Amino acid sequence: MLAISIDSGCAPIREYVEKHRLFFMGMKIIIDDKEYTDSFGFQEETFYNIVESSKEFHTAQPPLGQVIEYYNDIKSRGFTQLLDIHFSSKMSGLYETCVMASKMVEGLEVRVVDTTKVSIGSFLIAKKLIEMAEMGTDIEEIIKVVPRTIENSFMEFSVPTLKYLVKNGRVGRAQGLAGTLLNIKPILSVDNEGFITPIAKLRGMKKLQEQMVANIVSFLDSRREKIVLYSIYGSAEYKSIMEETLNKTIEAIEGSLGVEPGAIELVTGRIWPTIACHSGPAVFGLACYGEKE
């Protein structure tokens, strides 16, 4: 019997986790020396009420022993296989910890997946793999399609400052932008190797939104089937910006690519603390998934 697990860095939606009966692994969140475990309750009720006034926040992964206990608990529920899906191994050591733990648990075949993306990008990859599993696809066949699934997904996001990414060592290939963002709004992505990468620098929110829309349309031009869009925001001030950008993206996909109205599957949410601690809470982004046939 197959179980599926997803972590907080993959931006899961509560309703989705409950509907598909997924197991959930939360990263540790440290805010002003107080430790929390990322969860739906913490994301929805606590984090955004305290983070804006905090002095220090960062993440820590669950220790090896805790991951082993997590796996053993899943095994105790009668499962013999586990598809364990995680956000980019370049952003956290959690993936490697899970690989180590998977070799130390008997009676449970664990396959650990590195989506190489984060947040909304990771979720869209996980969503595809979960759909395959629920259709009865063998776990080894699911692992084989991970690279193609990654290729079919694209994510982009914007932050007003790189200080949090720099401070937390997550700036990746955007290092050259650090300290240069005065009046400039960057668009960042996570490439297929798992590194944060700059893809544009613009002046003004309107130009930023136009470019983000154009990036999604360009990516989906050769992937017009089974399109999914996932939009997300952090601080409350970015909610309306995210909604406006999403609406413009839908209009552009339907107009430029000839996708029928209502054919796009939409997912919306708020950025998880696991990722907001890396990017800073002032962030919004879009991700898309599409197939060629």
N, C-alpha and C positions, 0 to 999 in steps of 0.2 A: 504494500500500500504506500502511495506516494504522498508526502507532505511538501508544502512549499513555504518558504520563509522569505521575508523581505525586511530590509533595515530602514531606519529613519532617514538615511541619506538618499533614499530613492523616492522621497516625497509621495508616499502612499496616501490614498484617500480613504477615510474611515469606512465609508459605505462599501468601497471596493474590497477592503480587507475583510470586512464582516461577511459580505456576500460570497466571497470565494474561500472563506475559512482559512486565511493565511496566518502563519505564525509571524510574529513581529519581534524584531531585535532593535532596541533603542540605544543610541550612543549616549555616553555620559556628557552632561552639560555642566560646566562650572561657571557660575556667575558670582563675582565678588567672593570667591573662596567657598561658596556653598554649592554642593553637588546635587544635581538632579539627574534623572534618567529621562531621555526624550521619549515622549509618548503622545497620544492624541490629547489627553487631558492637559499635559504640560504645554503643548503647542497652542491649544485653543483657549486655555484659561489663565495661564501663568506667564509664559515667556514674554509676550509683547506688552504685558502690563509692567514688567520690571526691567526689561533690557535697555530701554531708552534712557533710564536714569542710572544705570549701572556704570561702574568704572572699568570693569574687566570681565571678559567672557571668552571662553574657549571650550573645546571639546576634548574628550578622552575616550578611547575605545574600551569596551568591556574587556576585562582580563581573560586570559586563556581559560582559567578554571571556571569562570562564569559561562563561557561559551560551551565548554564541555558539559556543564550542568544543563544548559539550554538544549543541547543535542540529546542528552540522556532523557530529558523530560519528554521530548518528542517521541523518542523510541518507546518510552513507557506507555505511550498512548496507542501503541500497536502499529506504528509506521515502520516500514523496513527501508524506505528510500526517502531522501530529502533533497529537494532542489533549493539551494540556499543562494539568494540573489542579493548582490551588494553594489554599492556605488564605487566609483573609481578607486582602484588600489593606489593611484598616484596621489589621492587626496587624504588617505587614511591607511593605517596599518591593519584595519579590521579584516580586510580580505585575507591577508597572510595569516592572521591569528586564527581565522576560521578554517583555513587550509590545514594548519597544524592540528587544530582540534578535531577535524574530520578524520584524521589518521589515528586518533586516540580513543575513538568510540567504537565499540564492537556491536555488531548486530544492526547497524544503521548505515546504509550506503549513502554517503553525503557527497553531492557534487556542488562545488562552490563556484558561482558565476561572478566574474568581474565584468560589469556592464561597460566599464571604461568611461562612463558618463556620471553626472551627478544630478540629484534632484529630479526635475521634470524629464530630463533626458533618460535617466535611469528607469523611471517609472514606465515610460513608453516601451522600452526594451523588455522590462519585466512583464508588462501586460501581454505582449506577444507570446512570450515563453509560457506564461500561465495559461493562455488560451490553448496553446498546443498541448500542454499537459492535461487539460480538462477534456480534450478531444481524444485522449488515450494514447498520445504519442509517447514512445519509449524515451526514457530519460537520456539515453545516449544519443538518440536522434535530435532531441532538444538541444543538447550541448553542441552538436554539429552545426546548427543553424544560428548560434549566437553571433559569429562574425557578420553574417549577412543581415541579421536583425540590427546590429550596431550600425552597419552601413546605411540602413533604411531610416535612421533616426538623426535628427539635427536639433540642437538647442542653442539658444542665444539669450544673453541677459545683459543688463546694464546697471552700473553702480556709479554714484557720484564721486566716489573716492576709492582708491586701491589700498588705503591704509590698513584695512582689516585683512585683506588677502596677503599683503606684504608681512604684516605683523604675525600672522598665523602660518607663514611659510607656504601659502597656497597660491601664490601669484603665477606660478608656472611660466609660460612663455610670454606673459604680459609684463614681465619685469621691466622692460624698456619704457613702459608707459608711466611707471611710478614717478610721482612728482611733476608730471607734465599735464595734468588734467584741468588746469585752470580754464574755465569756460568751454572745456571740451568734454563731450559725452562719448564714452567708448561703448562699443558693442563687443562683448566677449563671448567665446564659445568654449566648449570642451571637445578637443579633437578625439579621433578614434584611438589614440594612445592614452587618453586620460588626462592630458595636460590642459590647463586653462590657456586659451590662445586669443589674442586680439584679432578681430576681423574688420573693424572700422573705427574711425575717430571722427566725430561730427560736432558741429556747433548748433545748439538749439534742439529742443525736444521734438519739434515737428520733423526735422530732418532725420533725427534718430529713429522716430517711429516709421517714417517712410522707408528707411533702409532696412529696418527689421522686417517689415512687411515684404520688401523686395527679396530679402534673403530666403524667407520661407517659400515664397512663390518659385524662386529659382530652384531651390532644392526639390520641390515637389513636381517640377515640370516633367521629370521623367519617372515620377512615382505618384500616379494619379489614382491609385486604387487603395482602398481601406485607409483613407486619411484620418488621422487623429491629431487634434491640436490640444496642447496642455498649456494653459496660461497661469502665471503665478505672480504674487507680489509679497513684499515684506511689510514695511511700515505702512500705516493706513493711508498716508498721503499718496502712495503709489497705486492704490486700488483703481481709481478712476483712470489713471494713465494706462494701466494694464488693460482695463476693459475697453478703452478707446482703441488701443493698438490691436486687440483681439478682433474687434468688429471690423476694423480696416483690413485685417488679414483675411477674414472670412469673405469679405466683399471682393478682395483681389483674387483669391483662389477661385471663387465662383465665376468672376468676370474674365480673368486671364486664362485660366486652365479649363474652363467649361465644366467645372464640377457642379452637379445639380444641387440646388438649395436643399439643405437638410441632410446631405450625404456625408457631411463632415462630422465625425464624433468629437464632442467637446468635453474637456476635463478642465476644471478650474480649482484653484486652491491657494493656500497661503504658504509661503516658504517655511520649511521646517527649521527649528532651532539648530539642528545639526549642521545645516548649510548656512543659515544666517550668521552663525558664529564665525564662519570663514569669510563670507562676503560682506558682512555687515547687514543690518536689517533694512537699510535703504536700498532696495533692489526690486526689479521686476524682470520677468522674462517670458519667453515663449519656446515651446518645443513642438516638433511635428514628427509624425511617422507616416510613411507611405510606401506602397509596394508597386513594382513595375507591372505586375500582372496578377 
